[in-house]
Structures are given as structure tokens and as C-alpha cells.
Amino acid sequence: MDKIEDSTYKTDGIDIKRTIIIYDSIEYFVPFFKKKGLLTFPLYKKLSSTALRFIRKIFMTLNLPEGFWYGEWKKKIKSANTIIIFSSKYAKVFPYIKKHHPNIRVILWYWNPVFRSLDPNLIDDSLAEKWSFDKMDCAKFNLNYNTTFYLDNIELPVSKCSSDLFFLGADKGRRSGLDKVKQQLIDLGLLPNFYIVDDKPGKNSKYPPVSYSIYLKMLSESKVIFDYVQQGQSGLTLRAMESIFFKKKLVTNNMSIQYFDFYNKDNIFLWGKDDINDLKEFIEAPYNTIDDKLKRHYDVINWIKRFDSRIAAI
């Protein structure tokens, strides 16, 4: 795998002000998107009425037309030339857009591995360009490649450190492996803080989901970020982006990270490759500051520009 080129991308005609983002992921990010001037909307309009939510559920269950239930983006799309749709489980929006706005550029974006999202084979190539953050998925499903991204206007709270390594993420079958890792870290004399969110949290769940603002506070209380990717994933997680943008060291089992432009062995420890006996020294050594242009490269604005700068089909 080649290193990703370090370059400043031209806009090549893309107009940020005429780009719509349909996004239903981390809600915390939405105001930061908007502060950058990005038109960001959920796929469906928010409903305060229980009765309306019930009726919408019936529509979706019976596979009835959904146009009425779409969000505010439906009113803005006439003046847009590009729409980026973060992958979910919903496929009917693509033929809807193509029917009513045949000339708009539609990008289906995979921010997560395909196996946890919409099967790209369900979307005809005439309805959308398909892009992913994961090169393995790009090769498997014939998708275009773009890096993942973060937002440079998000700041990490200032807190006193109370742990050496911090991981927070959904179980996704990883709990057993993470428990073993945690014990290894303890055996090394380190203090890990692992918060593994239950896949199906109930009322009395020990590890319920937490908001991203709470997550950031917990992250700020640790010296190092721990990243543990699922088997079969090669794309960068948010934890890798947080490491860059917050200037925090990273320990990760994602071996593909060593081929990215920001990789620095002083800042990134490869779990499963680097000598575990060196981990304590790695944590205590100072962070090696990387060039700010690398950080700008992964900011959301340049991420959007890259969709028009080059099409890196795998």
C-alpha cells in the first residue's frame, strides 16, 4: 500500500455553499459542520408527535413512498449541485433524488465498514457515486477512495489525567479481546480506562452509550488514545483523527495506519507489532508535533474538496 500523497488540493469546481450533507451519525458534530458553512441535515424530519412517528413507521414497514418524511434538505436541494449522503440502512432516497433532481451529483459516503452499513450493490451505479474511507472495502466493492475526516473547530476539554490509555467504543464482538488487552496493560503497570458500550444496552446496563461531549471529557483525562479496530477494517477510525487534531499519542491494532502520511513511530504505537515492553516509555515520552498541513488535510472542508479533486477508484 502506498503512502497517501501530501498535497494541497484544488477545489476543481466544487462549491461548498452548494453542497448538502445528509448526516445521521454523531449529533455533536452537527453544529461544528454548520459553523463551517456546511448545509447539514438529517435524512428524515424530526417528529415530536408519537402519532406521526407511528405513521412514518407504517410507511417504512409497508415500503410506501417516503418523500413526505424527508428533512429540510428537500427544500434546499434545488439550489445545490452536490449532495453527500452518509451511508445508513436506507436505500430509497437515491431513486427519489434521481427522479426529482436528475442533474445533481449524488455521493454515497461510507464512514464505517460496509458490513455495518448499506450494501453498495443495492444502489445502482446510475443513482450515486460510491465512496469509502476503507481501501479494503474499495477493492472488494469497487468503491472510490477518500480518507476519513475530522473537524478542526472541535476542541478537547482541559482536564487532569487520571489514566494512561483510554478506549471507548461499542462492543461489536470486541469485548473479549479488549478485556485481554486491558489485563496485559495492567500487568505492565499501566492504568487503562476501557469503556466498552453494550451492543444492546438496557435500563440497568453497566456500560450504556455516552454523548460525544462526555466522551471528549473522558478522553482528555487520559494520556493516550487506545484504538482497537474490528477484524477486516483497514480505514482510519475517529480515534486516529482525534490523535492528530488533539495532539495525543495513539496505540492501535490497525496496521494500515503506518502507510498514512501522518504516521510517526514517536506518536503511534502498533499494538501487535511494536515491542510491548517499550509501551511504558512510549507513553511517557513527549508528543512529536506533526506539520499543521497534515491536520488541515484531514479537516472536513478539504475532505469535501477531495471528492472533486481526483477520483481514486481502487
N, C-alpha and C positions, 0 to 999 in steps of 0.2 A: 504493500500500500504506500503510495507516495505521500510526502508531506503536502499539506494544503498550502497553496501559494499565499504569500503575504503581499497583498496589493491593495491599492485604493480603487474601489470600483466606481465607474461612472454610472449615472442613472440610466443612460441609454433609453430615454423616453418615458420611464416610469414616473408617474405623478403621484406622490404620496397623498396629496389632497384629494385625489380622485380614486383612492384605493380604500376599499371596505374590508374590514376584518370581521369574520363571523367566528366568535370565540366563546366557548362554554367551559373553559378549564379553570385555572386558579383565579378566583374572583378578585383577589388582592391586586392583581396586575392591571385590571381594567382602568382605574384612574391614572395609572402611570402611562398606559397606552395613550389615553386621551390627552394627557399633558404634553405629549409629543405631537399632538395634532392628528392622531390616527383615529379614523372613524371605526369604532369598535362596538359591536352589538352581539347579543345572544341570538342563537338561531330562532328561538321562539319568544314571543312576547311574554312578559311576566304577568301572571294572573293572580289576583288577590282573592277571587271568588272560588270557593270549593266546588261549586256547581259547574263553573266554566272549566276548571281543571278536569272534572269528571267527564264533561262533554268532549274535551280535547282528547282525553284518553280513549274514549269510544271511537273517535275519528281515526286515531292511530291504530287501534286494535283492528278496526274493520277495513283498514287500508284505504280510507277515504281521502279526498284531496285536502292538503294541509295549508294551502295558501293563506287562508284567513288567520291562521295561528302564528304566522311568521312575525318576527320582530320588526323594529323600526327601520332596519336596513332596507326593507321592502320599499320604503318611501324615498330612500336616498339613492337607490341603485340606478335610477335613470340618469343621474349626473356622474356616475362612476365609470371608469374604464377597466378596472381590475377588482376582483373580489377573491379574497383568500379565505378559505373555509377550513378551519381546524377539524381534522377527522374525528368523527363520532360514530355512532351506530346508525345514523340516519342517511339514507341514500336518495330519498325522493326530492330533496331540494335541488339536485343537479338538473334533472329534466325540467323542473319548474323554471329555473333561471334560464336555461337554454331556450325554452319556449317563449318566455316573455321578454328576454333580453339576449337575443342570439349573437350580438356582436361584442358582448362583454367578455373579457378574459377571466376564466374561472380557474383557480388554483386550489387543488385539494392538498392540504398540508398534513403530513404525518409527523407529529411531535412525540409520538410513542411508537413502540414496535407494532407492526401490522397485526400481529396475533392478538393484540389487545384493542384493536380498532376495527374500522370498517374494511372489509375485504376489497382491495382495489379492483379486483376482477368484476365486482358488481357494478362498477361505474364505467360506462362505455367511454372509450378514449375521445369520442367526439364531444363529450359533455364537460370534460375538465382535464387540465394538465395535472399529473400526479407527482408529488414531490415528497421526499422523506429526509430525515436527519440521519438515517441509518444506512450505511453503504451496503450492508448485507441484505437488507430489505430491497434496496435499489436494484441489486443484482438479481435477487430472487423474483421480484415482481415487475421488473423493467420500469422503475421509477426514476425520476430526475433527482439529483442530489443537491441539497443545500445544508449548511451547518445548522445546528440549533442556535438559539439566541438568548439574550437576557436584556435587561433594561438598565441603562447607566444612571437613571434618576431614582433608583431604589437604593436606600441607604441602610446599612446594618446598624442596629442599636449599639450603644456602647455599654458593655456590661463587664463585670468581673468574671474571670474564667473560673469555672468550677469542675471542668472535666478536660481530659486530654483529647478525646476523639468523640465526635457526635454523629450519630446516624438517626434519621427519622424517615420512615417510608412504610408503605403498605406491605403486608406480609408477602403476598404473591408467591407463596411457597418457599420463601427465603428464611423463615424464622429459624429452622433447624440449623442451617448453615451459619446464620448470623449469631446464634447462641454459641456455636463452637468458636467463632471468631472472637466473640466477646470474652470467652474464657481464656483464649490464647493471650489476649491483650492484658487481662488481669494477671495472668501468670508472668507476664513481662514486667509487672509492677506499674502498669498504666491504669488510668481511670477512664473507662469508656462510658458514654451515656447513649444507649441504644433504645430508641422508642419505636417499636415495631407495631404499626397500626393493624388492628384486627381486620381481616377481609370483610367480615360481616358483623360489624360492631352492634351489640345490643345495648339495652338500657344499663346493664351492670358491667359493661365491657371495661377491662382493665386498661386497654390502650385504644381509646376512641380517637377519631380524627381530630386534628387541631387546626386552627386557622393558620394561614401563612404568616401573619404578623406574630403569632406566638412561636411559630417555627423559627422565625428570624431571631427572636429573643433567645431561644434555646441555643441556636447556632452561635450567637455572639458570646455565649458563656463557655464555649469550648475553644481549645487551641487549634484543633484540626478538624476538617470535614472528612467523614468516612463515607465512601461511595461503594455500593455493592450492587452491581447490575445483574439483571436476570440472564440466565443462560440463553445464548443466541442473540444478545444485543451487542452491537458494536458502536452505536451512536452515543454521543455525549449526553449525559444527564444534566439536570439543572444544577446538581451539586458541583459538577465541573465548572459550570458558568459562575456559580456563586464563589468558587475558589478564585477565579480570575477577577471578578468585579469587586470582591470584598478583601482581596489580597490575603487569603487564608490558605494554608497548606492543605493538600488533599492526599488521602490514602484511598486507592481504588483498585478493584479487581478487573477493571476494563482495560485490557492490554492494548487496545487500539489507540488509546489516548497518547501513547508515545510517538505516534505518527502525525500528531497535530502540531501546528506552528507554535503554540504557546508552551509545549512540553518543556519542562526544566526539572531535572532529577533532584535539584535542591528543594523544589516546591511540591513535587508529585512522587509519591511512593507507590510502587507497583506491588500490590498485595498478591503473593503467589509467585513473584519473580525476584524482587529485591530481598536482600537478607533481612529476615525479621529481627535479627539481633541488632540491626542498625536502626530500628524504628525509633527507639527512645531518643537517640542522638538526632535523628531527622526531625523529630517533633520540637526539640529544644533549640535547634539551630534557627537563626533568623530567616525570615522570608526573603527570597531573592526577587526583587521587584522587576516585573516584565515591562516591556515597552507599552506605552499607552495606546499605540496604534493597534496593537493586538486586541486590547479591550474594545476599542471603537469598532473593530472588525466584526465583533460578535454582538454589538448593540442592535436592537430591533430595527432601527432605520436602515442600517447597512444590510441587514438580513433581507429586508424587503427589496432593496435595490438589487441584490444579487439574483433575484428571480428574473430580472431583465438583463443582467449583465452578461450572463452566459447560461446555457443550458447544459449541465454536466450529466447527461444521461449515462448511466452505467451499462 
